[in-house]
C-alpha cells in the first residue's frame, strides 16, 4: 500500500515537477524495502533489458573515473539512479496497479495541457513595448515584442512587480530573469545597482500587457521536458483507445475517453512548438496505427496524424523565429555548430569519452561557440562524446531491447480480452519508437524527468509481460491437473528422482573418502590461479557437494572410487 501510494504521487507530479516526482518515489522505495524484509523477495524479473542496462551503467562509471574532469563527472553519477524506477515498477506493479498509475498520469498530463491553454488565453509575463535609455534590459538584447515573465524565480504580470523585485534585490547581486525573445525562452541575469534602485522605474519598461507568443509548458517552465512527457502519454492514450476499439465487448466510453485524452495531449505537444517532438509524436502514432488498425480505421488515424503535423507547423510558424520551419533560425544554427564541434572531438577520446559535464569547464577551450553552455542536442552524439563509443553501442542495444520487449509483449496480448493491458503495451511500442526518434536530435535520455517516465514505462511493460507469462503457466497447469499423467511423464519423473539420489550418494561418498587421513606430502607447485597441486599432475577438479567445496586431483578420484584411471579425460571434459 505504501508503494502504491508513492506510485500515485509520482503519476500526479511526473508531467510537471521533478521534485514532486522524486518525493513520490520515496514511498515507492520504502515499500519495496518493507516487502523485501517481510518476504525476502526482491521481485525483479529477468528481461532482455537487464544486460545492456548493466553494461551501459558500468561503462558510465568507468567513463566518469577516466573523465577529463573526474571531480565533475563522478558526482554526476547520481543521475543514473533513475534506472531504479525500472526495477521498482516491474517488482511492485500488478496489472490493476499498472493500469491505474498509467491512467492517473495521463489525466495529470491532460490537466497540464488545460493549464497551458488557460495560460495562453490569459497571456504570460510583461511584453515590452518600449525601453527607457537606461533600462538594464538593453544589455539582454531585448526589444519591442519580447517579454519578461519571471524575475528572481517568481512569475510577474506587471511592470510594477518587476520594479519591486529589483528594489528588493541586494545591491551588486545578480538577479535571474526569465525572458521570451522571438518566441524562444531563455534565462538571463541583470546586475542590481543603487543607481538602478533609485530610479522611478528600475526596469525602464513600458508595457502594453502580457504576451501570447510563447511555448506552452504546463505548470513548469521547461517546455522541452513537458513536450517529451506528453509525447509518451499521448501514445499510451492512443494505444488504449485503439485496443478498446478492437474489442466489441469493450465499453465504448473508455474508447472515447482514451481517444479524447490522446487528442488533448497531442494538442499540448503542438502548443509547445517543439519540431522534433512533433515528428516523434507522428512517428510513434504511425507505429501504433500500423500495428492495430486496418482499412478505413487506419486511413482515419493517419489523417488525424497529418492534421496534427499541420497544426504543429502553424504553431511553430506563429510562435518561433522566422525561418524555424525551414530550420534557418538561430536555434537550428546553434545546434548544428555545437553538434559539429562535438562530433569532431569524439575521435580524441573514443573509448571513455570526455566525461559527463566535463565540457562545462572547457567550453571555449574545446572550440564550442558562444557563451551559453548547452548539450549536443542528440542523445547518441552526447553519449559518445561524454561516455565513449562503447557506451553508445550499449545504449543502442538497450533501445533495441526495449522496443523488442514491448512489441513482443503487445503481440502476445493482442488476442486477449483485456483491452487495458493490450492498450498499454500497444501504446508502449509507439512511445518507445517516438522516444528513440526524438532522441536523434534531442538529449531526452539525459533529462531526469523524461528518463524517469521512460524507465517507469519499461518497468510497467516488463511487469505486464511477466503477468501474461504467469497466466499461461497457470492455464497449462490447470490443463495438466485435469488429466492423468502419461506413462512417459511417470518414467521421466522417476529418472529425475533416481538421478538426484545417485548424485547425492556419489558426491557424499567422495567427500567421505577425501576426509580420511591423507597421503604422504608431495612436492607442489602453483597453477595459474594460485592453487597448489602435485608436480606433473593435472589441475584439480572442483566438485560441489551441496554446501561443501572439494578440490581434488583427477587421478585421486579415479583411484579411490574404483574408476579406471584411463578415464581421466572424462573428468577434464
N, C-alpha and C positions, 0 to 999 in steps of 0.2 A: 504493500500500500504506500509505503514511503517513496519507493522508486517511481510508482505510477504518478504520485503527486508531483514529483520532480519532473517527469516527462511532460505532464500537463503544463507546468510553469514554463518549461523550455519551449513547448509548442507555441505558447502565447507570445513569448518575447523574441523568439528566433528571427522573425522578419524585421524586427525593429531595434533591438538593443543587444549588443554583445554582453554587456554587464548583466542585464536581466537573464539572458540565456545561460550564462555561466553560473549565476546564482541558482537557477533552476536545476542545474546539473549536480549541485552539491547533494541534494536528497537522493538523486539517482545513484551517485557513488556510494552514499551511506547505505541505501537499500541493498545494493549489491554486496557490500561488505557484511551486512547483517545476515543476508541469506547464505553467504559463504561460510560464516561462522556457525550458523544453525544447521546447515545441511552438509557442509564440506564439499559442495559442488560449485565450480565456477560458472558452469552453464555455457561455456564457449563451444561453438560448433565449428567443425573443420569446413573450410571452403577453399576455392581456388584463389581467393584473395589473400590468404594468410602469408604465403611465401613471398610474393612481391612486396607486400607491406613491410615485412620484417627486413628484407634486403634493402628496400628504399630507406627505411629508418636507420638501419645500420650504416649505410653509406653516408647518410646525412650527418651522423655522429662523427664519422671519420673526416668528412669534409670540413666540419667545424673545428676539429682538433688541428688539422693541417691548413687552416684558413690563413689568408694574408693578415687577418686581424682576429686571432682567437678570442681576444677579450670581448669582441663584439659578437662573434658567431656562436660561441659556446652558450652564453646566456639566451641567445635566440632559440636554442633547442627546446625551450619550454613551449614554443608554439606547436611542436609536434605532438603535444599531449592531446590535441583534438581527436586523434585517432582512437582514444579510449572510448569515445562515444560509439564507435563502430562495434566494439566488443560489449559495451553495456547494453546497447539496443538489441543485439542478437541474443544476448543472455537473458534479458528481462522481459522483452516484449512478446506477448502472446498474440493470437490472431485478433481478438477483440481489442486489446490494448493498442496494437499497431494501427488498426482502423480508426480508433478514437483519437489517437495522437495526430494522425495524418489529417483527419477532418478538422480538428481543432487548429492545426497550423494553417490549413487552407483558409479557414474562417478568419484567423488573425491577419493573414495576408490580404484578404478581401477588405477587412476593416482599414488596413493601411492604405489601400487604393482609394477607399472612400474619403479618408482624411486628406489624401493628396488632391482629390477633386475639389474638396472644400477649400484647401489651401490655394489652389489655382483660381478658384472663383473669388476669394477674398483678396488675393494678391499677397505678395511677400515683401517684407522689408520696406526700404525707402528708396524710391527711384530718383536719381539725380537729374534735375532739370538744368541747374547751373551751379558752378562752384565759385566762391569768392577767390580773389588772387592769393590770399594767404592760407587757403584750405590745405590741411595736411593730406587730403585725398588726391591732390595733384601728383604727389610722389608715387602713388599707386597706379598711375596712368589710367585714371578713370575719367569718364566724360559723361555727357548727356546720354540718357538711356540706360546707363549702368545702375547698379543698386547696391546698397549696404543692407544686410539682413540680420547680422549678428555682430555684436560688439562685446568683447570680454566674455564670450561664451553664452551670452543671453540674446534672445531674439529682440529686435527693435522694430517699431512700427511708425515712428515719427522722428523728425529731426530733433525734437526736444529730448527724446530718450537717448539719442546718440550723444548730444551735448552733455547730458547728465552723466553718462558713462565716462566720458573723457574727463570731466571735472572730478569724478570720484577716484580716478586712477592716480597712482603716485607719480610725482614728478620724476622724469627720467626713465620711467618704466616703458616696456614695450607692450602696447595694448593690442591683443589679437582681434582681427576684424575679418568677418566672412563676407565676401563680395561676390557679385554676379556681373561679369564683364562679357558682353557679347553673348549672353546666354550660358556662359561657362562659369561654373563655381570655382572659387579659389580662396585660399587662406593667406592673409597678409597681416602685417603689423605696422602700427604707427607709434612713433616715439612721442610721449607726452612731455610738454614743457610748461613752465609757469606762464610764459607769454601766451601760449595756446589757451590755457585755462582762463586767462584774464579777458579774453575776447567775449563779445556779446554772444557770438555763436562759435564755439570752439571748432565745430566741424566745418563751418563755412558752406553748408549745403542748403540749397533752395530746392524743395521737392514739390512735385505735383501729385504725390500719392505713392502707393505701392506699385511694384512691377508684377506683371503676369507672364513675363518671358523668363521662365526658369524651368529647370528639370525636376520633376517630382521625386520626392524621397521619403514619402510617408511621414512617420514621426522621427525619422533620423535626418542627418544631413549628408549621408553618403548615398547618392543615387546609384553608384555602381553596385554597391552591395545590395541595395534594395532591388534593383532590376534582376540581378543574378538569382536572388532568392525567389522572386516572383516567377522567374522562368521555370524553376524546378517545381514550384507549387502548381503552376498552370498546367504543366504536363501531367502531374498526378491527378488533378481535377478532370482533365480531358480523358485520361485513362479510365477513371471511374465512370464518366458519362458514357463512353463507348461500350464499356463492359456491361453496364446496365441495359444499354440499348440492344445488345446482342441477345439478351435473355428475355423470353416472352413472359416468364413468370415473375420477373423483377418488377418492383414498384416503380411506376413511371415518374413519381415525384422525385425520386432520388436521381433519375436521369436528368430531369430539368434543373434540379438544384446544382448538380455537378457541372452541367453544361454552362449554367449561368456563372458559377464561380470561375470556371476556366476562362470565360469571355471577359469577366471583370479583371482577372489577374493579367490577361493579355493586354487589356486597356492600360493597366498600371505600367506594364513594360513599355507600351507606346508613349506614355506620358514622361517616362524617364529619358526618352530620346537617345537611348543607347543603341547605336547602329549594330554593333556586334551581337548584342543580346537579342535584338530583333531578328537577326538572321538565325541565331541559335534557337530561338523560340520556334521559328518556322521550320527549321530542320528537324528538331525533336518532334514537333507535331506531325510532320510528314512521316517519320518513322512509325509513330503510333498509328496513324491513319492507314498506312500500307499493311500493318500487321493485323488490324482489327476491322477493317471495313472493305466493302466491295461494291461495285456498281454505282448506283446513284448516290449512296451514302458517302462513298469515297470522293466523288466529284464535289459533293456539297461541302465536305470538310475542307478539301483543297481550295475551294472557292473562298471559304472563310479565312483560310491562311493567307491567301493573296490579298484579301481586303485588309487584314491586319498589317501586312507589309506596306500596303499603300497608306494606311493611316499612320504607320510609323514613319514613313518617308515625309509625310506632311508635317508631323511633329518635329522631325529633325530640321526641316526647312524653316519652320516657324520659330524654333527655339534657339538653334545654334548659329554659329557664324556662317556668313555667306560662303558657299563652296563646300559645305560639310557633306552634302550628298555626293559630291564628286571627289571627296577625300582630298580637297585642296585647302582645307582650313589649317589654322595654326596647330591644332591638336594632332591631326594626322601627320603633319610635317615633323613635329617634335618627336612623335612616336617612331617615325622612320629613322630619324637621326640617332636616337638613343639605341634602337634595335641594331642599327648598322655598326655602331661602336661596340656594343656588347658582343655581337656575332664575331667581330674581328678579334676580340680578346679571348674567346673561348679556346683557340689553339694554344694560347700561352699557358693555360692551366687545364688541360683536357681531362685529367684523372680525378682530382678532388675539387676542381673549380677554385674560385676566388674566396669562397666562404660567404655564408649568409650575412647580408647587410655590410660586408666589408667595404663595398663601394661608397658608403656614406663618408668614409674618411679619405677617399681618393677620387672623388667625383671629377674634379678638374684635372688632377694629375693623370687619370686614365683616359682623358680625352672626351668626356661626356659634355654635351653642350649646355649652356645656360647655368643658372644657379639653383633652379628648382630641382631637387633630387627626386626622381621618380623611378619606378621599376621599369623593366623592359617591355611591359605590356604584352607578354606572351609567356604562358606557363612553360612550354618546352624550352624556350630560349632562356628564361630565368633560371630554371633548374640546371640546365647545362652550364650556365655562367656561374651560378652560386655553388653547385654541388658536383659538377663534373659530368662527363658523358655517360659513365656507368649509371649514375643516378637517373639520367634521362631514360636510359634503356629500362630500368626498373619501373619508372613511372609509366612508360608506355605499356609495359607488361601489366601493370596494375590496372590501367584504364581498360585494357582489353579483357582482363579477368572480371572486372566489374560489369562490363557490358555483356560478357558471356554468361555470367551468373544470372543477371536479370532476364535476358532473353530466354535462357533455358528454363528458368522458373516460370516465366509467363507462358511458355509453350506447354508446360506440364499442367498448368492450372486452366488452360484455355477451355477445356470441356467440362470443368467443374461447375456446379450450380451456384457456388458462392461468387457473386458478382463483385463484391467489395475486395476480396482477396485478389481476384484476377485483375480488377481495375487498378489496384495499387502497383502490382507487378508490371502491368501494361504501361502505366504512367512512368514507372521507374526506367523502363527502356528508353522512352523519349527524353526523360530528364537527364539521364547519363549521356545520351547522344548529344543533347543540347549543351550540356556542361563541357563535354570534350570539344565541341565545335567552338564555343566561346573562348575556351582556354587557348586556342591558337593565337588569338590577338588580345587576350586579357589574362592577367595573372590572378585568376579567380581561385586557384588552388592555394594561393598564399593569403587569401582574405579569410581571417579566422571565422567570421560569421557564416560565410558561404561554405567554408570547409566543414564546419560543424553540421550544417544542413546536409551536405553531401555524405558525410560519414553516418549520420542518422539514417539517411535513405538506404545506404548499403547495408547497415546493420539490420534494418527492418526487412530488406529483401532476403538476406540470409535466414532470418528468423522465419519468415513466411515459407521460404523454400524448404526449410527443415521440417516445418509443421506438415507440409504436404507429404514429405517422405515418411514421417511417422504415421500419417493417416493410411498410407499404402501398406505399411508394415502391419498395422492393426487389421486391415481388411484381409491381408494374406493369412495372418494368424487365426482370424475368425474362420476362414475357409478351411484351414488345416484342422482346426479343432472339431469340425463337424463331420470329418471322415476318419476312417480307421487308417493307421499308419500302413504304408506299403511295406512289403517284405524287404525291399532294398533299404528302406529307411531304418528298419529294425537292425539289419546286419551292419549298416554304416554306424549307427549309434553304438552297437556292441563293439565294433572295431575301434572307435574313438576311445571308449572306456578302457578296453584292454591295452591300447597303446599308451594311455596315460598311466595305468598301473605298472606297465613294463618299464617305462622311463623313470617312474618314481623309484621302483625297486633297484634298477640298474645304477642310477646315479647315487643312491644312498649306499649301495654296495661299494662303489668306487670310493666314496667318502670314507667308509669304514676301513677299507684297505689302506688308504693313504694315512689314516690316523695311527697305524701301527708304528712301532719303532723303525726309524729309517735305516737306510743302507749306510756303510762307512762313507765319510765325506769324500767327495771327489773334487778335482780341480774345476773351477768355474770361470766363466768369462761373461762379460756383459753383452747383451744383444742391443739392437738399435734403439729399443725402448727403455734400456737401463735395467732389464730383468735379468737375474742371474740364471745361468744354465750350464750344463756339463759341457766340457770342451768336446767338440766334434759331434755333439748331439743336435737334433733339430730343435727349433724354438718350441717352448712349451705350449700345450694346448690348454685354453682356459675353459673349464666346464662350469656351468652354473647349476647348482643343485639347490633350488629354492633360495634361501637367504645366504647360502654359502658360496664363496668363490674359491675354486680349487685350481691351482696351477700345477700341471703335471706334464712330464715329457711323454711323447707318444709311445716310446718303446717300453716305458714303465707300465703304462696302462695295458699294453698288449700282453706283457709277461704275467702280470698279476691277475688278470681276469681270464686268462686262458685263450686269448685271441692270437692267431698266427701273426708273429712279428712281420711277416711279409706283407701283411695288410696295412702297414703303416701309412701308405699313401692314402688309405681311406680316411685317416684322421686329418690329414692335411686338407683333403677336399671338404 
